[in-house]
Amino acid sequence: MNSCWLDASLQLIYVTVTKQFDEFKGLNQHIKPSDALGTLYQTINGQAELDLEEDTSALLMSQWDRLQIFLHEKKIINSLDNPESAVVS
């Protein structure tokens, strides 16, 4: 998958929400994982809870790929291989 365009957008979101992560977590932890925002929350929360002592690059790539597949299945993004706007749907 060519997900660089999505990875960059998600990384910007991650860096932004982790500035006040407790507030972000409180607002989003009750959203269903089957909802797009719930899936985004689960992905960001999973990244925030990673043990940075471990080799995390494969795990992070897997998380982003699962999110991208979810977004494609929900027809929020059109393609798994072509760049799209960071603001989709």
C-alpha positions, -999 to 999 in steps of 0.1 A, spaced: 0 0 0 11 35 -8 0 52 24 26 80 28 -1 106 22 -23 91 50 6 84 73 17 121 72 -18 133 79 -23 108 108 10 117 123 0 154 123 -32 145 141 -13 123 166 12 150 174 -17 175 179 -39 153 202 -10 141 223 -4 177 235 -36 172 257 -39 134 254 -59 129 286 -86 153 273 -86 136 239 -89 102 255 -117 113 278 -137 126 248 -132 96 226 -128 64 246 -165 57 245 -169 59 207 -176 25 191 -145 10 174 -168 2 144 -172 40 138 -146 58 118 -137 81 147 -136 52 170 -112 34 148 -91 66 145 -91 69 183 -81 32 188 -52 37 164 -39 69 181 -44 54 216 -26 23 205 3 44 193 4 64 225 5 33 246 34 16 227 65 7 247 91 28 228 118 5 241 106 -22 216 110 -21 178 77 -5 170 80 4 133 63 -28 121 36 -24 147 30 12 137 29 3 100 4 -24 107 -18 0 127 -18 26 100 -25 0 73 -55 -14 92 -69 21 96 -64 27 59 -81 -5 50 -110 4 74 -113 38 58 -114 22 23 -140 -4 33 -162 24 47 -157 43 14 -141 73 33 -111 70 10 -113 59 -26 -80 41 -31 -54 22 -11 -27 31 -36 -33 67 -47 -29 99 -27 -59 118 -16 -66 149 4 -58 147 41 -94 159 46 -114 131 31 -151 122 29 
